[in-house]
């Protein structure tokens, strides 16, 4: 995958396939410590210890439509190429937490990509899911929580362009 936002999209889709109703994506850019971390937490069905051990094997998948599961192994490889790693914690019936770390300045670190488009794709494609997106860069913070939108506005009343502009405007403040 060409950027990290596509890895995030793939993993969140896996969370949805696992029955998650609430998914949190947290990105932290700590430039002082030269660290980028991406954490994804869900409340899906979770995995037992044996499945967690196998999950990073590209030739393992729980899906019946194909025989390989490259998403997590490719994400881990992207992290390792940038002096980082990927850790998975999961409990059956309680959900999964995945954290990838990267050396922020590493020449082989993939760009973050267009998180506004990624979030728009997820929100419009899965309006029944509660998404929380938190992005920190040093002392700045951006937060998007669809649960807050649902109280104030119906997201389905926003057109794709309006939603994209709302997310993009706020994310650009982080740059």
Secondary structure, DSSP 8 states (H G I E B T S, - for coil): --SHHHHHHHHHHHHHHTT-SEEEEEEEEETTTTEEEEEEEE-S----HHHHHHHT-TT--S-SS-S--HHHHHHHHHHHHTT-EEEEEEETTTEEEEEEEEETT-TT------HHHHHHHHHHHTTTSEEEEEEEETTEEEEEEHHHHHHH--GGGS-HHHHHHHHHHHHHTT-
